[in-house]
């Protein structure tokens, strides 16, 4: 109670002890009065489960002198359900758990059946209570009628008067109530609030007592409405019930129903107003949802083709709608009974259906029925696949009703069978193809499928393969990653794209060249949800390979078409640098260099191939304006022949001769190729650092040349040593020289490696 209330009774004739005892009596009187007027049943059960104290409401709810868990015959009246709707054992009833020292809050819902009335739902809460000096717990049990809140107005004065001295018991009881419990004094101020009410406002009892609605931030209109109801209770001693929308200062917003009643003083006047409030937001939401659901259900059954039916497990009577009759091949007015129903079930599925029906009417189960089976039409002989589900209603552990819905899924099952057959054909083709087939999701990048060719091309098993496109990109040559990503973006935009790129095999550092044709995969709504690709390994092709180097895209494609038309393989490179980077690991073949736009770069190809001892003969192509001097220059650079681009017959003859010589001179891989493959795994920045090291630069000098910090150079240097397997700078230099990276003569100055 507040200090103001206790100070009102201070007088010169009372000792301090008298004041304390009077304050304690007042507090106990208040708590007892609150308990008397609670719309709840309250009882105390001793350690043996015997009822020792109770209020009249409890006796009205359930006339039991012992806990149901202690008398098996009584448990038939009480059926408790957990949060998932499953029956709980008597040993887990709230009273039994409280005697074991457990708090059961906010309670468990029971369906209670008495001998002289209909069944009703009760919510039972329980907390342990130990008296001073006792060696064991008793149980305080609170029973709440959740069928009708008005029953909460029954008086509990007898219990409160009998146990007015037990304030600890009263406090424990009020704390166990899951609803908001409170009381007001004649000045419209809070005189009591249980812990649930205090938590709503985020206040302590001392902070709450003595405040009114305005002090607690209630909207003015709501405060006036509540004050008017409170005045009615004080004036007329009536019970007031209503529902309002409220948002507390802690941000909790909800619909609350409340029931207020009077507490009388000894002279009969109304001394306090006691109230109980409950959050009804969920109930209101369910009511609104139920109204909308009924209309939606009618529309949904028509939209998706649901057939609705009911079954009486007692009499066996069936009630089918017209759509369900059509599933059984019946006319709209044909009679239906269990015999008609069972005759329609496919013989091979009858046992399955029979077992499912037995399970759904078993009181020990959850009453659910969900099954798919075949039906043979009575009049048309058509076999249909029917998916059906429903639920059984029980009363007194007996199945008394069933309602369900069914849908014809025959077309879906036919489509699934066709898809399975198509998928089997696809996988058979993919697993026996030398090309890699792959499928990935566009949103997550997850790779959904790879064919068996992945292991041969990438050198790792499918179990070790990366799980998404981002991880897959780590195996793509650093210089080609941007191009591959652009190709992916084009495919996601709806284009079919063909592109070539290099990969660096993790097991052996081998570099391979792939040609990938990627395409979008759309869903039923036309959205691109997946992309797929067919990757061809070009690295291990035979010696009939022609490598076309030209900066002019249309011209290069034209030459490629000519080459392929005469039976050779063609691969296009758009610059000399790109070609020379991959040249050490290319299959035997011939190089066509177009000198018409980039003469100097083009002539660097035969020079570099000769310097690196790479046996790829080069044919130089030029236009009519090129004279004899151009031909001499090309031959001196290392070209095996010089041909005018317009002389296609001569070009065909020369290619035949050169490629025939290549076929006879295929050589094994050299150290140059192995070293180049290793260096191919380096990033662009790591290769720049490698060049600086080959030139003899220190970390500081290399950093100045590249515009980065010496610490960054040191980190890249460590990565280079690790990737190339070099234990010293001497070994590193040998690997670089074998790959054609020689000192430039300018220490520390970054240059592009060949």
Buried (B, 14 or more C-beta within 10 A) or exposed (E): BBEEBBEEEEEEEEEEEEBEEBBEEBBBBBBBBBBBBBBBBBBBBBEEBEBEBBBBBBBBBBEBBBBBBBEEEBBEBBBBBEEEEEBBEBEBBBBBBBBEEBBBBEBBBBBBBEEEEEBBBBBBBBBBBEEEEEEEBBBBBBBBBBEEBEBBBBBBBEBBEEBBEBBEBBBBBBBBBBBBBBBBBEEBBBBBBBBBBBBBBEBEBEEBBBBBBEEBEBEEEBBEBBBEBBEBBBEEBEBBBEEBEBEBEEEEEBBBBBBBBBBBEEEEEBBBBBBBBBBBEEEBEEEEEEEEEEEEEEEEBEEEBBBBBBBEBEEEEBEBBEBBBBBBBBEEEEEBEEEBBEEBBBEEBEEBBEEBBEBBBBBEBBBEBEBBBBBBBBEEEEEBBBBBBBBBEBEEEEBEBBEBBBBBBBEEBEEEEEEEEEEEEEBEEBEEBEBBBBBBBBEEBBBEBBBBBBBEBBBBEEEEBBEEBEEBBEBBBBBBBEBBEEBBEBBBEEEEBEBBBBBBBBEEBBBBBBBBBBBBBEEEEEEBEBBBBBBBBBBEBBBBBBBBBBBBEEBBBBBBEBBEEEEBBBBBBBBBBBBBBBBBBBBBBBBBBBBBEBBEBBBBBBBBBBEBEBBBBBBBBBEEEBEEEBBEBBBEBBBBBBBBBEEEEEBBEBBBEBBEBBEEEEEEEBEBBBBBBBBBBBBEBBBBBBBBBBBBBBBEBBBBBBEBEBEBBEBBBEBBBEBBEBEEEEEBBBBBBBBBBBEBEEBBBBBEBB
